[in-house]
Amino acid sequence: MNIGRTLITFGLVLIGAGVLFLLSDKLPVKLGKLPGDIAIKGKNGGGFYFPIVTCIVLSALLTLIGWLFSRRG
């Protein structure tokens, strides 16, 4: 019974993430292009991109969601 609830929860989270990706063009904040993300473009077309602020925001959001689910159970 517990595994079933966990799988349903993960499924709902994946559906929510899918909807966010589908609607990401219409959101006011572009995930992956937040201020503070590191982007270095080379002269010959190469470059380096590291979304540090996006990683921090996603980590905080997932931590909050995990904390809320752990408090319920």
Predicted model as a PDB file, atoms N, CA, C, CB and O in Angstrom, pLDDT in the B-factor column:
MODEL        1                                                                  
ATOM      1  N   MET A   1       0.824  -1.190   0.000  1.00 64.00           N  
ATOM      2  CA  MET A   1       0.000   0.000   0.000  1.00 64.00           C  
ATOM      3  C   MET A   1       0.874   1.262   0.000  1.00 64.00           C  
ATOM      4  CB  MET A   1      -0.940  -0.007   1.212  1.00 64.00           C  
ATOM      5  O   MET A   1       0.563   2.229  -0.696  1.00 64.00           O  
ATOM      6  N   ASN A   2       1.952   1.257   0.768  1.00 83.00           N  
ATOM      7  CA  ASN A   2       2.833   2.410   0.849  1.00 83.00           C  
ATOM      8  C   ASN A   2       3.562   2.647  -0.475  1.00 83.00           C  
ATOM      9  CB  ASN A   2       3.839   2.222   1.979  1.00 83.00           C  
ATOM     10  O   ASN A   2       3.744   3.792  -0.888  1.00 83.00           O  
ATOM     11  N   ILE A   3       3.977   1.572  -1.134  1.00 85.00           N  
ATOM     12  CA  ILE A   3       4.665   1.707  -2.417  1.00 85.00           C  
ATOM     13  C   ILE A   3       3.712   2.264  -3.461  1.00 85.00           C  
ATOM     14  CB  ILE A   3       5.237   0.351  -2.880  1.00 85.00           C  
ATOM     15  O   ILE A   3       4.116   3.065  -4.304  1.00 85.00           O  
ATOM     16  N   GLY A   4       2.472   1.856  -3.416  1.00 87.00           N  
ATOM     17  CA  GLY A   4       1.474   2.372  -4.352  1.00 87.00           C  
ATOM     18  C   GLY A   4       1.290   3.877  -4.225  1.00 87.00           C  
ATOM     19  O   GLY A   4       1.230   4.591  -5.226  1.00 87.00           O  
ATOM     20  N   ARG A   5       1.203   4.347  -2.999  1.00 85.00           N  
ATOM     21  CA  ARG A   5       1.059   5.792  -2.778  1.00 85.00           C  
ATOM     22  C   ARG A   5       2.297   6.547  -3.256  1.00 85.00           C  
ATOM     23  CB  ARG A   5       0.808   6.086  -1.288  1.00 85.00           C  
ATOM     24  O   ARG A   5       2.188   7.632  -3.828  1.00 85.00           O  
ATOM     25  N   THR A   6       3.460   5.975  -3.021  1.00 84.00           N  
ATOM     26  CA  THR A   6       4.699   6.607  -3.465  1.00 84.00           C  
ATOM     27  C   THR A   6       4.738   6.706  -4.986  1.00 84.00           C  
ATOM     28  CB  THR A   6       5.917   5.826  -2.953  1.00 84.00           C  
ATOM     29  O   THR A   6       5.114   7.745  -5.530  1.00 84.00           O  
ATOM     30  N   LEU A   7       4.352   5.633  -5.676  1.00 88.00           N  
ATOM     31  CA  LEU A   7       4.341   5.654  -7.138  1.00 88.00           C  
ATOM     32  C   LEU A   7       3.321   6.656  -7.678  1.00 88.00           C  
ATOM     33  CB  LEU A   7       4.039   4.259  -7.682  1.00 88.00           C  
ATOM     34  O   LEU A   7       3.581   7.333  -8.673  1.00 88.00           O  
ATOM     35  N   ILE A   8       2.172   6.752  -7.032  1.00 88.00           N  
ATOM     36  CA  ILE A   8       1.176   7.740  -7.456  1.00 88.00           C  
ATOM     37  C   ILE A   8       1.709   9.154  -7.247  1.00 88.00           C  
ATOM     38  CB  ILE A   8      -0.148   7.546  -6.682  1.00 88.00           C  
ATOM     39  O   ILE A   8       1.510  10.024  -8.095  1.00 88.00           O  
ATOM     40  N   THR A   9       2.383   9.387  -6.130  1.00 84.00           N  
ATOM     41  CA  THR A   9       2.958  10.707  -5.854  1.00 84.00           C  
ATOM     42  C   THR A   9       4.005  11.069  -6.895  1.00 84.00           C  
ATOM     43  CB  THR A   9       3.579  10.745  -4.450  1.00 84.00           C  
ATOM     44  O   THR A   9       4.002  12.179  -7.425  1.00 84.00           O  
ATOM     45  N   PHE A  10       4.910  10.123  -7.191  1.00 86.00           N  
ATOM     46  CA  PHE A  10       5.929  10.393  -8.212  1.00 86.00           C  
ATOM     47  C   PHE A  10       5.287  10.637  -9.572  1.00 86.00           C  
ATOM     48  CB  PHE A  10       6.923   9.225  -8.303  1.00 86.00           C  
ATOM     49  O   PHE A  10       5.753  11.484 -10.334  1.00 86.00           O  
ATOM     50  N   GLY A  11       4.232   9.907  -9.880  1.00 91.00           N  
ATOM     51  CA  GLY A  11       3.530  10.109 -11.139  1.00 91.00           C  
ATOM     52  C   GLY A  11       2.923  11.494 -11.235  1.00 91.00           C  
ATOM     53  O   GLY A  11       3.010  12.146 -12.276  1.00 91.00           O  
ATOM     54  N   LEU A  12       2.310  11.945 -10.155  1.00 90.00           N  
ATOM     55  CA  LEU A  12       1.725  13.288 -10.137  1.00 90.00           C  
ATOM     56  C   LEU A  12       2.790  14.368 -10.258  1.00 90.00           C  
ATOM     57  CB  LEU A  12       0.923  13.497  -8.861  1.00 90.00           C  
ATOM     58  O   LEU A  12       2.582  15.381 -10.926  1.00 90.00           O  
ATOM     59  N   VAL A  13       3.921  14.153  -9.616  1.00 85.00           N  
ATOM     60  CA  VAL A  13       5.025  15.119  -9.719  1.00 85.00           C  
ATOM     61  C   VAL A  13       5.539  15.173 -11.154  1.00 85.00           C  
ATOM     62  CB  VAL A  13       6.179  14.745  -8.748  1.00 85.00           C  
ATOM     63  O   VAL A  13       5.822  16.256 -11.668  1.00 85.00           O  
ATOM     64  N   LEU A  14       5.663  14.023 -11.804  1.00 90.00           N  
ATOM     65  CA  LEU A  14       6.112  14.000 -13.198  1.00 90.00           C  
ATOM     66  C   LEU A  14       5.104  14.664 -14.125  1.00 90.00           C  
ATOM     67  CB  LEU A  14       6.361  12.567 -13.650  1.00 90.00           C  
ATOM     68  O   LEU A  14       5.493  15.363 -15.061  1.00 90.00           O  
ATOM     69  N   ILE A  15       3.821  14.457 -13.880  1.00 92.00           N  
ATOM     70  CA  ILE A  15       2.795  15.119 -14.689  1.00 92.00           C  
ATOM     71  C   ILE A  15       2.877  16.632 -14.498  1.00 92.00           C  
ATOM     72  CB  ILE A  15       1.380  14.601 -14.314  1.00 92.00           C  
ATOM     73  O   ILE A  15       2.790  17.391 -15.463  1.00 92.00           O  
ATOM     74  N   GLY A  16       3.046  17.065 -13.245  1.00 86.00           N  
ATOM     75  CA  GLY A  16       3.188  18.503 -12.972  1.00 86.00           C  
ATOM     76  C   GLY A  16       4.408  19.097 -13.651  1.00 86.00           C  
ATOM     77  O   GLY A  16       4.343  20.201 -14.191  1.00 86.00           O  
ATOM     78  N   ALA A  17       5.524  18.372 -13.631  1.00 83.00           N  
ATOM     79  CA  ALA A  17       6.735  18.855 -14.295  1.00 83.00           C  
ATOM     80  C   ALA A  17       6.518  18.923 -15.803  1.00 83.00           C  
ATOM     81  CB  ALA A  17       7.938  17.945 -13.966  1.00 83.00           C  
ATOM     82  O   ALA A  17       6.981  19.859 -16.455  1.00 83.00           O  
ATOM     83  N   GLY A  18       5.821  17.945 -16.355  1.00 86.00           N  
ATOM     84  CA  GLY A  18       5.530  17.960 -17.790  1.00 86.00           C  
ATOM     85  C   GLY A  18       4.669  19.147 -18.186  1.00 86.00           C  
ATOM     86  O   GLY A  18       4.913  19.784 -19.211  1.00 86.00           O  
ATOM     87  N   VAL A  19       3.669  19.441 -17.378  1.00 87.00           N  
ATOM     88  CA  VAL A  19       2.810  20.596 -17.657  1.00 87.00           C  
ATOM     89  C   VAL A  19       3.619  21.887 -17.570  1.00 87.00           C  
ATOM     90  CB  VAL A  19       1.616  20.643 -16.672  1.00 87.00           C  
ATOM     91  O   VAL A  19       3.436  22.787 -18.389  1.00 87.00           O  
ATOM     92  N   LEU A  20       4.512  21.985 -16.586  1.00 79.00           N  
ATOM     93  CA  LEU A  20       5.364  23.175 -16.478  1.00 79.00           C  
ATOM     94  C   LEU A  20       6.241  23.352 -17.707  1.00 79.00           C  
ATOM     95  CB  LEU A  20       6.237  23.090 -15.231  1.00 79.00           C  
ATOM     96  O   LEU A  20       6.408  24.468 -18.197  1.00 79.00           O  
ATOM     97  N   PHE A  21       6.802  22.254 -18.208  1.00 80.00           N  
ATOM     98  CA  PHE A  21       7.637  22.352 -19.398  1.00 80.00           C  
ATOM     99  C   PHE A  21       6.817  22.747 -20.626  1.00 80.00           C  
ATOM    100  CB  PHE A  21       8.351  21.028 -19.650  1.00 80.00           C  
ATOM    101  O   PHE A  21       7.295  23.499 -21.474  1.00 80.00           O  
ATOM    102  N   LEU A  22       5.592  22.246 -20.723  1.00 85.00           N  
ATOM    103  CA  LEU A  22       4.743  22.614 -21.852  1.00 85.00           C  
ATOM    104  C   LEU A  22       4.345  24.085 -21.814  1.00 85.00           C  
ATOM    105  CB  LEU A  22       3.499  21.748 -21.871  1.00 85.00           C  
ATOM    106  O   LEU A  22       4.252  24.738 -22.854  1.00 85.00           O  
ATOM    107  N   LEU A  23       4.114  24.597 -20.620  1.00 83.00           N  
ATOM    108  CA  LEU A  23       3.673  25.984 -20.467  1.00 83.00           C  
ATOM    109  C   LEU A  23       4.814  26.952 -20.174  1.00 83.00           C  
ATOM    110  CB  LEU A  23       2.655  26.070 -19.367  1.00 83.00           C  
ATOM    111  O   LEU A  23       4.566  28.118 -19.868  1.00 83.00           O  
ATOM    112  N   SER A  24       6.061  26.489 -20.263  1.00 76.00           N  
ATOM    113  CA  SER A  24       7.201  27.321 -19.868  1.00 76.00           C  
ATOM    114  C   SER A  24       7.363  28.567 -20.736  1.00 76.00           C  
ATOM    115  CB  SER A  24       8.468  26.507 -19.922  1.00 76.00           C  
ATOM    116  O   SER A  24       7.910  29.566 -20.269  1.00 76.00           O  
ATOM    117  N   ASP A  25       6.905  28.533 -21.983  1.00 78.00           N  
ATOM    118  CA  ASP A  25       7.024  29.718 -22.831  1.00 78.00           C  
ATOM    119  C   ASP A  25       6.110  30.846 -22.366  1.00 78.00           C  
ATOM    120  CB  ASP A  25       6.708  29.362 -24.272  1.00 78.00           C  
ATOM    121  O   ASP A  25       6.392  32.016 -22.621  1.00 78.00           O  
ATOM    122  N   LYS A  26       5.022  30.502 -21.689  1.00 82.00           N  
ATOM    123  CA  LYS A  26       4.050  31.504 -21.257  1.00 82.00           C  
ATOM    124  C   LYS A  26       4.316  32.017 -19.844  1.00 82.00           C  
ATOM    125  CB  LYS A  26       2.660  30.929 -21.330  1.00 82.00           C  
ATOM    126  O   LYS A  26       3.681  32.980 -19.414  1.00 82.00           O  
ATOM    127  N   LEU A  27       5.246  31.389 -19.113  1.00 75.00           N  
ATOM    128  CA  LEU A  27       5.556  31.817 -17.752  1.00 75.00           C  
ATOM    129  C   LEU A  27       6.411  33.084 -17.783  1.00 75.00           C  
ATOM    130  CB  LEU A  27       6.283  30.691 -16.978  1.00 75.00           C  
ATOM    131  O   LEU A  27       7.217  33.257 -18.698  1.00 75.00           O  
ATOM    132  N   PRO A  28       6.248  33.977 -16.794  1.00 78.00           N  
ATOM    133  CA  PRO A  28       7.044  35.211 -16.786  1.00 78.00           C  
ATOM    134  C   PRO A  28       8.528  34.954 -16.479  1.00 78.00           C  
ATOM    135  CB  PRO A  28       6.473  36.185 -15.761  1.00 78.00           C  
ATOM    136  O   PRO A  28       9.379  35.748 -16.879  1.00 78.00           O  
ATOM    137  N   VAL A  29       8.847  33.869 -15.781  1.00 73.00           N  
ATOM    138  CA  VAL A  29      10.231  33.553 -15.431  1.00 73.00           C  
ATOM    139  C   VAL A  29      10.668  32.355 -16.256  1.00 73.00           C  
ATOM    140  CB  VAL A  29      10.386  33.267 -13.901  1.00 73.00           C  
ATOM    141  O   VAL A  29      10.032  31.302 -16.210  1.00 73.00           O  
ATOM    142  N   LYS A  30      11.738  32.508 -17.003  1.00 74.00           N  
ATOM    143  CA  LYS A  30      12.250  31.427 -17.834  1.00 74.00           C  
ATOM    144  C   LYS A  30      13.212  30.584 -17.006  1.00 74.00           C  
ATOM    145  CB  LYS A  30      12.950  31.981 -19.108  1.00 74.00           C  
ATOM    146  O   LYS A  30      14.298  31.036 -16.644  1.00 74.00           O  
ATOM    147  N   LEU A  31      12.802  29.360 -16.712  1.00 71.00           N  
ATOM    148  CA  LEU A  31      13.636  28.465 -15.928  1.00 71.00           C  
ATOM    149  C   LEU A  31      14.851  28.071 -16.757  1.00 71.00           C  
ATOM    150  CB  LEU A  31      12.841  27.212 -15.476  1.00 71.00           C  
ATOM    151  O   LEU A  31      14.706  27.597 -17.884  1.00 71.00           O  
ATOM    152  N   GLY A  32      16.035  28.260 -16.216  1.00 74.00           N  
ATOM    153  CA  GLY A  32      17.259  27.994 -16.947  1.00 74.00           C  
ATOM    154  C   GLY A  32      17.899  29.266 -17.481  1.00 74.00           C  
ATOM    155  O   GLY A  32      19.026  29.243 -17.975  1.00 74.00           O  
ATOM    156  N   LYS A  33      17.179  30.367 -17.382  1.00 80.00           N  
ATOM    157  CA  LYS A  33      17.718  31.650 -17.837  1.00 80.00           C  
ATOM    158  C   LYS A  33      17.491  32.708 -16.760  1.00 80.00           C  
ATOM    159  CB  LYS A  33      17.061  32.084 -19.180  1.00 80.00           C  
ATOM    160  O   LYS A  33      17.134  33.847 -17.062  1.00 80.00           O  
ATOM    161  N   LEU A  34      17.699  32.325 -15.516  1.00 83.00           N  
ATOM    162  CA  LEU A  34      17.510  33.253 -14.408  1.00 83.00           C  
ATOM    163  C   LEU A  34      18.728  34.161 -14.257  1.00 83.00           C  
ATOM    164  CB  LEU A  34      17.249  32.486 -13.102  1.00 83.00           C  
ATOM    165  O   LEU A  34      19.832  33.780 -14.648  1.00 83.00           O  
ATOM    166  N   PRO A  35      18.541  35.355 -13.696  1.00 87.00           N  
ATOM    167  CA  PRO A  35      19.689  36.214 -13.417  1.00 87.00           C  
ATOM    168  C   PRO A  35      20.639  35.511 -12.444  1.00 87.00           C  
ATOM    169  CB  PRO A  35      19.226  37.577 -12.840  1.00 87.00           C  
ATOM    170  O   PRO A  35      20.199  34.987 -11.421  1.00 87.00           O  
ATOM    171  N   GLY A  36      21.903  35.498 -12.747  1.00 88.00           N  
ATOM    172  CA  GLY A  36      22.886  34.834 -11.906  1.00 88.00           C  
ATOM    173  C   GLY A  36      23.394  33.539 -12.502  1.00 88.00           C  
ATOM    174  O   GLY A  36      24.411  33.014 -12.048  1.00 88.00           O  
ATOM    175  N   ASP A  37      22.712  33.008 -13.511  1.00 89.00           N  
ATOM    176  CA  ASP A  37      23.216  31.832 -14.212  1.00 89.00           C  
ATOM    177  C   ASP A  37      24.459  32.240 -15.005  1.00 89.00           C  
ATOM    178  CB  ASP A  37      22.120  31.220 -15.153  1.00 89.00           C  
ATOM    179  O   ASP A  37      24.510  33.328 -15.580  1.00 89.00           O  
ATOM    180  N   ILE A  38      25.447  31.367 -15.027  1.00 91.00           N  
ATOM    181  CA  ILE A  38      26.728  31.680 -15.656  1.00 91.00           C  
ATOM    182  C   ILE A  38      26.694  31.240 -17.117  1.00 91.00           C  
ATOM    183  CB  ILE A  38      27.901  30.992 -14.900  1.00 91.00           C  
ATOM    184  O   ILE A  38      26.450  30.072 -17.417  1.00 91.00           O  
ATOM    185  N   ALA A  39      26.942  32.189 -18.025  1.00 89.00           N  
ATOM    186  CA  ALA A  39      27.004  31.894 -19.451  1.00 89.00           C  
ATOM    187  C   ALA A  39      28.213  32.614 -20.036  1.00 89.00           C  
ATOM    188  CB  ALA A  39      25.686  32.320 -20.178  1.00 89.00           C  
ATOM    189  O   ALA A  39      28.291  33.842 -20.006  1.00 89.00           O  
ATOM    190  N   ILE A  40      29.151  31.841 -20.565  1.00 91.00           N  
ATOM    191  CA  ILE A  40      30.352  32.407 -21.180  1.00 91.00           C  
ATOM    192  C   ILE A  40      30.384  31.952 -22.631  1.00 91.00           C  
ATOM    193  CB  ILE A  40      31.659  31.970 -20.415  1.00 91.00           C  
ATOM    194  O   ILE A  40      30.373  30.753 -22.911  1.00 91.00           O  
ATOM    195  N   LYS A  41      30.423  32.908 -23.555  1.00 91.00           N  
ATOM    196  CA  LYS A  41      30.452  32.585 -24.982  1.00 91.00           C  
ATOM    197  C   LYS A  41      31.862  32.796 -25.510  1.00 91.00           C  
ATOM    198  CB  LYS A  41      29.430  33.452 -25.774  1.00 91.00           C  
ATOM    199  O   LYS A  41      32.490  33.826 -25.263  1.00 91.00           O  
ATOM    200  N   GLY A  42      32.347  31.801 -26.241  1.00 89.00           N  
ATOM    201  CA  GLY A  42      33.674  31.897 -26.827  1.00 89.00           C  
ATOM    202  C   GLY A  42      33.663  32.631 -28.155  1.00 89.00           C  
ATOM    203  O   GLY A  42      32.601  32.857 -28.734  1.00 89.00           O  
ATOM    204  N   LYS A  43      34.826  32.999 -28.635  1.00 88.00           N  
ATOM    205  CA  LYS A  43      34.938  33.721 -29.900  1.00 88.00           C  
ATOM    206  C   LYS A  43      34.618  32.830 -31.095  1.00 88.00           C  
ATOM    207  CB  LYS A  43      36.335  34.300 -30.048  1.00 88.00           C  
ATOM    208  O   LYS A  43      34.101  33.312 -32.103  1.00 88.00           O  
ATOM    209  N   ASN A  44      34.918  31.545 -30.997  1.00 88.00           N  
ATOM    210  CA  ASN A  44      34.743  30.638 -32.124  1.00 88.00           C  
ATOM    211  C   ASN A  44      33.431  29.861 -32.059  1.00 88.00           C  
ATOM    212  CB  ASN A  44      35.898  29.674 -32.186  1.00 88.00           C  
ATOM    213  O   ASN A  44      33.328  28.792 -32.660  1.00 88.00           O  
ATOM    214  N   GLY A  45      32.460  30.352 -31.369  1.00 86.00           N  
ATOM    215  CA  GLY A  45      31.153  29.717 -31.325  1.00 86.00           C  
ATOM    216  C   GLY A  45      30.956  28.766 -30.152  1.00 86.00           C  
ATOM    217  O   GLY A  45      29.834  28.327 -29.899  1.00 86.00           O  
ATOM    218  N   GLY A  46      32.013  28.445 -29.443  1.00 91.00           N  
ATOM    219  CA  GLY A  46      31.884  27.569 -28.279  1.00 91.00           C  
ATOM    220  C   GLY A  46      31.414  28.355 -27.073  1.00 91.00           C  
ATOM    221  O   GLY A  46      31.292  29.580 -27.115  1.00 91.00           O  
ATOM    222  N   GLY A  47      31.157  27.643 -26.017  1.00 92.00           N  
ATOM    223  CA  GLY A  47      30.726  28.354 -24.830  1.00 92.00           C  
ATOM    224  C   GLY A  47      30.559  27.436 -23.638  1.00 92.00           C  
ATOM    225  O   GLY A  47      30.702  26.217 -23.739  1.00 92.00           O  
ATOM    226  N   PHE A  48      30.257  28.044 -22.517  1.00 91.00           N  
ATOM    227  CA  PHE A  48      30.062  27.337 -21.269  1.00 91.00           C  
ATOM    228  C   PHE A  48      28.831  27.922 -20.601  1.00 91.00           C  
ATOM    229  CB  PHE A  48      31.318  27.438 -20.347  1.00 91.00           C  
ATOM    230  O   PHE A  48      28.677  29.141 -20.518  1.00 91.00           O  
ATOM    231  N   TYR A  49      27.953  27.045 -20.124  1.00 90.00           N  
ATOM    232  CA  TYR A  49      26.738  27.491 -19.456  1.00 90.00           C  
ATOM    233  C   TYR A  49      26.538  26.670 -18.197  1.00 90.00           C  
ATOM    234  CB  TYR A  49      25.509  27.376 -20.391  1.00 90.00           C  
ATOM    235  O   TYR A  49      26.525  25.440 -18.254  1.00 90.00           O  
ATOM    236  N   PHE A  50      26.381  27.335 -17.058  1.00 91.00           N  
ATOM    237  CA  PHE A  50      26.102  26.649 -15.805  1.00 91.00           C  
ATOM    238  C   PHE A  50      24.980  27.385 -15.086  1.00 91.00           C  
ATOM    239  CB  PHE A  50      27.377  26.563 -14.913  1.00 91.00           C  
ATOM    240  O   PHE A  50      25.181  28.505 -14.616  1.00 91.00           O  
ATOM    241  N   PRO A  51      23.798  26.773 -14.993  1.00 90.00           N  
ATOM    242  CA  PRO A  51      22.645  27.443 -14.381  1.00 90.00           C  
ATOM    243  C   PRO A  51      22.650  27.336 -12.859  1.00 90.00           C  
ATOM    244  CB  PRO A  51      21.355  26.856 -14.926  1.00 90.00           C  
ATOM    245  O   PRO A  51      21.821  26.624 -12.292  1.00 90.00           O  
ATOM    246  N   ILE A  52      23.564  28.028 -12.191  1.00 91.00           N  
ATOM    247  CA  ILE A  52      23.737  27.905 -10.756  1.00 91.00           C  
ATOM    248  C   ILE A  52      22.507  28.383  -9.984  1.00 91.00           C  
ATOM    249  CB  ILE A  52      24.955  28.682 -10.318  1.00 91.00           C  
ATOM    250  O   ILE A  52      22.084  27.718  -9.039  1.00 91.00           O  
ATOM    251  N   VAL A  53      21.931  29.514 -10.364  1.00 90.00           N  
ATOM    252  CA  VAL A  53      20.761  30.034  -9.650  1.00 90.00           C  
ATOM    253  C   VAL A  53      19.554  29.135  -9.891  1.00 90.00           C  
ATOM    254  CB  VAL A  53      20.449  31.483 -10.092  1.00 90.00           C  
ATOM    255  O   VAL A  53      18.761  28.904  -8.979  1.00 90.00           O  
ATOM    256  N   THR A  54      19.411  28.634 -11.098  1.00 87.00           N  
ATOM    257  CA  THR A  54      18.320  27.699 -11.394  1.00 87.00           C  
ATOM    258  C   THR A  54      18.455  26.448 -10.534  1.00 87.00           C  
ATOM    259  CB  THR A  54      18.312  27.321 -12.896  1.00 87.00           C  
ATOM    260  O   THR A  54      17.456  25.946 -10.018  1.00 87.00           O  
ATOM    261  N   CYS A  55      19.667  25.940 -10.373  1.00 90.00           N  
ATOM    262  CA  CYS A  55      19.896  24.760  -9.531  1.00 90.00           C  
ATOM    263  C   CYS A  55      19.516  25.040  -8.080  1.00 90.00           C  
ATOM    264  CB  CYS A  55      21.366  24.318  -9.614  1.00 90.00           C  
ATOM    265  O   CYS A  55      18.911  24.194  -7.421  1.00 90.00           O  
ATOM    266  N   ILE A  56      19.864  26.211  -7.588  1.00 92.00           N  
ATOM    267  CA  ILE A  56      19.547  26.570  -6.199  1.00 92.00           C  
ATOM    268  C   ILE A  56      18.041  26.683  -6.008  1.00 92.00           C  
ATOM    269  CB  ILE A  56      20.232  27.894  -5.808  1.00 92.00           C  
ATOM    270  O   ILE A  56      17.503  26.194  -5.015  1.00 92.00           O  
ATOM    271  N   VAL A  57      17.356  27.325  -6.956  1.00 88.00           N  
ATOM    272  CA  VAL A  57      15.903  27.485  -6.856  1.00 88.00           C  
ATOM    273  C   VAL A  57      15.208  26.127  -6.912  1.00 88.00           C  
ATOM    274  CB  VAL A  57      15.379  28.398  -7.984  1.00 88.00           C  
ATOM    275  O   VAL A  57      14.308  25.866  -6.115  1.00 88.00           O  
ATOM    276  N   LEU A  58      15.609  25.261  -7.836  1.00 86.00           N  
ATOM    277  CA  LEU A  58      15.008  23.933  -7.937  1.00 86.00           C  
ATOM    278  C   LEU A  58      15.287  23.102  -6.690  1.00 86.00           C  
ATOM    279  CB  LEU A  58      15.530  23.207  -9.174  1.00 86.00           C  
ATOM    280  O   LEU A  58      14.416  22.367  -6.225  1.00 86.00           O  
ATOM    281  N   SER A  59      16.490  23.215  -6.149  1.00 92.00           N  
ATOM    282  CA  SER A  59      16.828  22.481  -4.938  1.00 92.00           C  
ATOM    283  C   SER A  59      15.962  22.929  -3.769  1.00 92.00           C  
ATOM    284  CB  SER A  59      18.305  22.662  -4.601  1.00 92.00           C  
ATOM    285  O   SER A  59      15.463  22.097  -3.012  1.00 92.00           O  
ATOM    286  N   ALA A  60      15.783  24.231  -3.617  1.00 93.00           N  
ATOM    287  CA  ALA A  60      14.945  24.747  -2.536  1.00 93.00           C  
ATOM    288  C   ALA A  60      13.497  24.307  -2.714  1.00 93.00           C  
ATOM    289  CB  ALA A  60      15.029  26.278  -2.474  1.00 93.00           C  
ATOM    290  O   ALA A  60      12.839  23.934  -1.743  1.00 93.00           O  
ATOM    291  N   LEU A  61      12.997  24.348  -3.946  1.00 87.00           N  
ATOM    292  CA  LEU A  61      11.621  23.946  -4.217  1.00 87.00           C  
ATOM    293  C   LEU A  61      11.414  22.462  -3.938  1.00 87.00           C  
ATOM    294  CB  LEU A  61      11.252  24.264  -5.664  1.00 87.00           C  
ATOM    295  O   LEU A  61      10.429  22.087  -3.301  1.00 87.00           O  
ATOM    296  N   LEU A  62      12.328  21.612  -4.404  1.00 86.00           N  
ATOM    297  CA  LEU A  62      12.205  20.179  -4.163  1.00 86.00           C  
ATOM    298  C   LEU A  62      12.372  19.834  -2.684  1.00 86.00           C  
ATOM    299  CB  LEU A  62      13.232  19.423  -4.988  1.00 86.00           C  
ATOM    300  O   LEU A  62      11.724  18.910  -2.192  1.00 86.00           O  
ATOM    301  N   THR A  63      13.230  20.561  -1.971  1.00 92.00           N  
ATOM    302  CA  THR A  63      13.379  20.361  -0.534  1.00 92.00           C  
ATOM    303  C   THR A  63      12.092  20.710   0.199  1.00 92.00           C  
ATOM    304  CB  THR A  63      14.537  21.201   0.007  1.00 92.00           C  
ATOM    305  O   THR A  63      11.677  19.990   1.107  1.00 92.00           O  
ATOM    306  N   LEU A  64      11.457  21.812  -0.192  1.00 91.00           N  
ATOM    307  CA  LEU A  64      10.191  22.213   0.414  1.00 91.00           C  
ATOM    308  C   LEU A  64       9.106  21.173   0.147  1.00 91.00           C  
ATOM    309  CB  LEU A  64       9.753  23.583  -0.117  1.00 91.00           C  
ATOM    310  O   LEU A  64       8.353  20.817   1.054  1.00 91.00           O  
ATOM    311  N   ILE A  65       9.022  20.690  -1.076  1.00 83.00           N  
ATOM    312  CA  ILE A  65       8.026  19.672  -1.407  1.00 83.00           C  
ATOM    313  C   ILE A  65       8.290  18.395  -0.613  1.00 83.00           C  
ATOM    314  CB  ILE A  65       8.036  19.375  -2.922  1.00 83.00           C  
ATOM    315  O   ILE A  65       7.358  17.795  -0.076  1.00 83.00           O  
ATOM    316  N   GLY A  66       9.546  17.980  -0.536  1.00 84.00           N  
ATOM    317  CA  GLY A  66       9.888  16.790   0.243  1.00 84.00           C  
ATOM    318  C   GLY A  66       9.568  16.961   1.713  1.00 84.00           C  
ATOM    319  O   GLY A  66       9.090  16.028   2.359  1.00 84.00           O  
ATOM    320  N   TRP A  67       9.823  18.137   2.246  1.00 87.00           N  
ATOM    321  CA  TRP A  67       9.531  18.396   3.661  1.00 87.00           C  
ATOM    322  C   TRP A  67       8.025  18.355   3.905  1.00 87.00           C  
ATOM    323  CB  TRP A  67      10.108  19.767   4.099  1.00 87.00           C  
ATOM    324  O   TRP A  67       7.569  17.808   4.910  1.00 87.00           O  
ATOM    325  N   LEU A  68       7.253  18.935   2.982  1.00 83.00           N  
ATOM    326  CA  LEU A  68       5.802  18.917   3.153  1.00 83.00           C  
ATOM    327  C   LEU A  68       5.245  17.502   3.111  1.00 83.00           C  
ATOM    328  CB  LEU A  68       5.137  19.763   2.084  1.00 83.00           C  
ATOM    329  O   LEU A  68       4.363  17.158   3.899  1.00 83.00           O  
ATOM    330  N   PHE A  69       5.752  16.678   2.197  1.00 78.00           N  
ATOM    331  CA  PHE A  69       5.273  15.288   2.118  1.00 78.00           C  
ATOM    332  C   PHE A  69       5.715  14.467   3.324  1.00 78.00           C  
ATOM    333  CB  PHE A  69       5.776  14.626   0.835  1.00 78.00           C  
ATOM    334  O   PHE A  69       4.983  13.583   3.768  1.00 78.00           O  
ATOM    335  N   SER A  70       6.893  14.743   3.855  1.00 82.00           N  
ATOM    336  CA  SER A  70       7.338  13.992   5.022  1.00 82.00           C  
ATOM    337  C   SER A  70       6.551  14.371   6.277  1.00 82.00           C  
ATOM    338  CB  SER A  70       8.824  14.221   5.251  1.00 82.00           C  
ATOM    339  O   SER A  70       6.409  13.553   7.186  1.00 82.00           O  
ATOM    340  N   ARG A  71       6.051  15.576   6.335  1.00 76.00           N  
ATOM    341  CA  ARG A  71       5.248  16.022   7.478  1.00 76.00           C  
ATOM    342  C   ARG A  71       3.850  15.400   7.443  1.00 76.00           C  
ATOM    343  CB  ARG A  71       5.142  17.559   7.491  1.00 76.00           C  
ATOM    344  O   ARG A  71       3.226  15.223   8.489  1.00 76.00           O  
ATOM    345  N   ARG A  72       3.355  15.067   6.247  1.00 69.00           N  
ATOM    346  CA  ARG A  72       2.017  14.478   6.117  1.00 69.00           C  
ATOM    347  C   ARG A  72       2.011  13.015   6.563  1.00 69.00           C  
ATOM    348  CB  ARG A  72       1.524  14.586   4.664  1.00 69.00           C  
ATOM    349  O   ARG A  72       1.048  12.540   7.165  1.00 69.00           O  
ATOM    350  N   GLY A  73       3.097  12.312   6.258  1.00 59.00           N  
ATOM    351  CA  GLY A  73       3.118  10.868   6.489  1.00 59.00           C  
ATOM    352  C   GLY A  73       3.620  10.491   7.782  1.00 59.00           C  
ATOM    353  O   GLY A  73       3.687   9.302   8.096  1.00 59.00           O  
TER     354      GLY A  73                                                      
ENDMDL                                                                          
END                                                                             
